[in-house]
Amino acid sequence: MFTIVCRRLGRLSRCGLSWLIGAALVSIGLQQAVSAAESQPAVATPRTPPAAVPKLGMNLNGPADWNTEIPFVDAFRLSRPWISQRRGEGWGKGPELDLDEHGWVKRLEEGCFAETLMMTIDGGHYPSGRYTVLYDGRGEITVSNAAKTVESTPGRMLIDVDSSKGAIFLQIRDTNPNDYIRNIRVILPGFENTYRDQPFHPAFLNRWKGVACFRFMDWMETNGSKIERWSDRPTPQSATFSKSGVALEWMIDLCNRQQADAWFCMPHLADDDYVRRFAQLVKERLDPKLRVYIEYSNEVWNSQFAQTRYSWEKAKQLQLGPAERPWEGGAMFYARRSVQIFNIWEEVFGSTDRLVRVLAWQSGNTHWMDKILLPFEDAHRSTDALAIAPYLSMNVPAEGKELRAEEVAGWSLDQVFDYMRNQSLPKSIRAIEATKGIADKYGLKMIAYEGGQHMVGIGAAVNNDRLTELLHRANADPRMADLYDKYYDAWTRGGDLFCYFASVGRWSKWGSWGIMQHYDDDPRQSPKFLSTIRWAKKWGQPFALPE
């Protein structure tokens, strides 16, 4: 099943032709893998398949100024990276900014200022009221659009925010190069006295109290990550988490507070020193009762991602697989690098007792799992879990053999749910059952790195407004809960951890991935949320169902 990159680019861009190219390459790989794969015999492991314990994990939506989950009480943590402005010229026309190692503006050229946006959320779906702005250094800060200053003293401002007006704009108009403005905090109403010790919004914590595992793929900005060395990583001192991801210290803190396992995706460019230091910090700070899921990057099978193309290049350099089919060598490199990373974590932790070493591949593509991925250099012997994304898919192209966007756009909701029940659900169940067979063969757990509905226009169909509106209505329809109930029942028959994709996030033409759309939505109005939480409670997770 082809999982579209659009759902978590989040920047509301990039889809279309790249999807078609990616789909073609996957199709070619499926057709051509057989002959080359025969040279990699599938060696069954003597390990007994572990007993499955179904449980709900959650993929958290990535850090951005338009994040509608509002996970932090300091709005500046998700501010947009600084935009350089020159007075009297167009947006973003200022010179390159002089930033320190944490991303703070050290100096401004004459006639220029630095600007950022926060809470780029429509419809008033973030708190209005009096915010507190705190900062170190000397200079001048102004706010605009949804915010106005009501009081200002050095290092502290009070601003009134009307969320119905959209985003908060904040500008550094002047800064002293010898004591430049830094450590800006924009604290939501009511949290000035507690934000240091309680950085997470209580609504966010309450919503996910009971989740078994947080998958931090998007919090780590895994797709296309530029991180190579430990010095590249985001830290608690970073000006914003929207540039390179959330600091590891904060991810660990969240897991400790929620008593949830952590799932980390190691950046595809990261060197061994980065992996080792990352593991050391986790070992030092994560509650020893909690486990760690380790995965190399994300969807290294998916040709739309930089990490996949990187794996192909590395395969060429290392002469892995047939040169004319680099995707096969890429799978081999993925298996090899994964095992190298697993071994580093095992060295740091002293054993694998707290580790779940994950190899993840395309749902339904069991030939690759069985003939290339798991047997290559006995990768399965260093692996604990085989992960897939068994989505309930309804991918609608502009023109296709089965579905056509213009035709589907005219469907009733009855027709949509007929398709989902009779086509999407059986296809997902077949992929789950086939993967379970491979996982059992190698003595591995079967887990889901992502899952949920996957109803979206693809290619040019993303611009079909009638189609988008129909799919949004389907996502909000009560019948979605019944579909999900059957879906989770199927997963229960052999599946272990299921990491839903994704937490709270606004729906768009790129997909309806959020289990709810806004932090203040009534969960009783979300059939996806209700079914998911009911399933988790059924298996003993301490979620509180909304009354």
Helices and strands as residue ranges (DSSP letters): H 6-9, H 17-37, E 55-59, G 75-78, E 83-86, E 98-99, E 105-107, E 112-118, E 129-136, E 139-145, E 147-153, E 156-161, G 163-165, E 168-175, E 182-187, H 202-207, E 213-215, G 230-232, H 248-258, E 261-266, H 272-285, E 292-296, H 306-318, H 326-349, E 355-360, H 366-368, I 369-373, G 376-382, E 385-388, E 392-396, H 405-408, H 413-419, I 420-424, H 425-441, E 445-448, E 453-457, G 459-463, H 465-476, H 479-492, E 497-500, G 523-525, H 527-538
